[in-house]
Amino acid sequence: MKQPRRSFVKKSALIAGGSMLLPTFNIGKPKPQYLDQIIGHGKYKYRVNKSWGNLDPQKTPVNNCHEMVMDSSGRLIMVGDEVKNNILIYDRSGKLLKTWGTEFPGGHGLTLWEAGGEEFLFICDTSGFVVKTTLDGKELMRVEHPSQYGALDKEEKFFPTETTIGPNGDIYIADGYGSNYIFQFTQQGEFVRKFGGRGDAEDQFQTAHGICVDNRSGTPTLMITSRAHNAFKRFTLEGKYIETIFLPGAFVCRPVIFDQNLYAGVCWSRLRYLNQTPNSGFVTILDDNNKVISNPGGTKPVYKKGELQLMLQDIPLFHHCHDVCIDNEENIYVCQWNANQTYPIKLERV
């Protein structure tokens, strides 16, 4: 295998009073040689394919490519907030198969759910609703503002960002841009409970941006993003707090489970003066023990005395990684927010 080229020189400076090493970065204009570059660490390295999925923006425009899922036939389904075509459906080669959707100005979260041999989509619109649809866009169910179910006051904000579906069909809605509560409904749309809310307690969130059911241990639990805390938080299906997985420097988005690993897009990292910095995203990969094993586009994960050190963008390949989708060959498709209306980037496993 041809060894990856090194297109930059890493430097480091010791943070006063701490043991973390802070690399110095060129946060300038991305260079074209990132095409076909190998990124990542350890056994999880990838070749960058920036041409995958590119379309004619005059015919099929995108604004923010928010999230992507893969159905049982291998089609890659993406949601965005461009109302000319909210849903783009690709094949694995990057060919556009179909588009639909003009009614989601805040198209943001996308969850695939299989039941009774049929697949369905749950779409979160940050303007204030969640819908369940068929794969071709027929609406089957809608969840409106939680005040209609006695779960919030009418004056409280509800800007849902993500859903996940429990083993019994219960629907969990993460109100990541609003109240920061997780709302649980039955599959018939009956309100069950809420938990979390905005705050800095262990069982609270700062930007509950994503949520998924994690079955890796054999006992299903909820893995929930607390993005401004640079963390994932684990809860029982009944909303009881279990643990925090701290990812210093990484403003993570939705957790995506594939096999025994957890993958996530990192929207921002902390570059200048450790502040949240624009255009500083990367991808992070955790193993079944929730230890970071690779950061494609980011710095190599380092543990000291069992503690994960600060993780940062390594090369300015990505702007703001908003979601990842993993195919059966373990390639990664990266959707980005606020990235000059670019289409998804494919990372090919090497």
Secondary structure, DSSP 8 states (H G I E B T S, - for coil): -------S--EEEE-TTS--EEEE---S---GGGTT-EEEETTEEEEEETTTT---TTTS--S-EEEEEE-TTS-EEEEES-TT-SEEEE-TTS-EEEEE-SS-TTEEEEEEEEETTEEEEEEEETTTEEEEEETT--EEEEE--GGGGTSS-TTS-----EEEE-TTS-EEEE-TTTT-EEEEE-TTS-EEEEEE-BSSSTT-BSS---EEEE-TTSS-EEEEEEGGGTEEEEE-TTS-EEEEEE-TT-EE---EEETTEEEEEEEEEE-GGG-EETT--EEEEE-TTS-EEE-TTB----EETTEE----B-STT-S-EEEEEE-TT--EEEEESSSTT---EEEEE-
